[in-house]
Every structure is written in C-alpha cells, then in structure tokens.
C-alpha cells in the first residue's frame, strides 16, 4: 500500500513539473534568453533544481552561469547580439562584430565582440563565443538601441564602432595596416557621418588616436579616388 502512494506521489510531482514548465514557457516565449531571476519574477518560490531537470529533459540549454535558452529557440545574429548584452552588463556590441554588421568589412568575424566598462572577458559557449573588451566609463557612449522581433540590444553606431576598434588596436598605423582591414570605402563614406566621427574622437582625448583616424580617412579617400579615376 505504501509503495502505491509513493508511486502516485511521483506521478503527481511529474505532472506538476510539466505544468510548471508549460506555464513558464508560455510566459517566457518572447525571451531570447532568460535567467533564474526572470523566472522568479513570475514564480517567487521557483527552485533552481527545476532548471537542472529541464536541461536533462532537453527543454532548455545553459548558455553561461544563470542564463538559459529554450532548446528550440532560433538563434540568429540579432539574438546573439541581445544575448551578448544580457550575460555581461554593462556592454554594447562593437569592434569587429559591429563593423561586420554595418558591412564595413567583407566577412563575418570570430565571436561576438562587445565593449564593456568591466574587465576583459570571454565566454565560450555552445552557441558562440562572446568577447568583451574594456573601455573607460567615460567612453561608454555612442551606442544605439536596435529593435528586432519585439526585443532590443545595444550596438555601437557606425562612428563609435570604428573609433572603439582603432582605440584598442594601436598597431594599426600605416596604409598597409589599413589596407589589411579590407574596409569597403563606398559603404564607409555612404554610412559614416564625418562630423559625428570627429566630434566623437575628441571625447577620447588621445592625440595619437586622432592622428591615426585622420590617416585612415585619407587612406580610404585616396583609395576611392584611385578606383573612380
């Protein structure tokens, strides 16, 4: 008789767990990525062991500590950018990832690169690599809120993404260095606001950066003139 009640209790518990997952899946359906705190906003008494159970069942996958995605959630570039924002705050997409997004460089890049006021860090995950590079707090500006499918993420504007890239890549100094970047000069001059670029550059208070930026623009201008000649 006791074994019968134990069996019934286990069945009821499994049923309750399934219902809890279905209910939370419904409320979190628009989340690209979610955390234990997100769940507890809906279910204050939610126990984290449920997350382990759901991983074992293949319902969810851990991205990094405390953050999860639903196993059947489509993950595209926009989703990766949003995830990058959430798992390491404060941060915004910049550097190579942003340059590729604006089609300044011709190919996709390794990992999702972001700027952050926190220490440099990298997450290696099953959905991609997320790289964060440190900038000063007073340089945490110039990003935009990009909306997609009801969600948003922060990404550096074209001008800020270029400056961030040059700022942390001190070795880029000569025309051959700039040529190796394979920047599309037509897209660059169509997209970039030179007045905004120059105004932003002054905020870095770094003469060497300003000089390299001016040399870089001259290089692209000369390249455009040669091709259009």
Buried (B, 14 or more C-beta within 10 A) or exposed (E): EEEEEEEEEEEEEEEEBEEBBEEBBEBBEEBBBBBBEBBEEEEEEBEEEBBEBBBEEEBBBBBBEBBBBBEEBEBEBBBBBBBBBBBBEBBBBBBBBBBBBBEBBEEEBEBBBBBBBEEEBEBEBEBBEBBBBEBEEEBBEBBBEBEBEEBBBBBBBBBBBBBBBBBBBEEBBEEEBBEEBEBBBEBBEEBBEEEBBBEBBEEBEBEEBBEBBEBBBEBBEEBBEEEEE
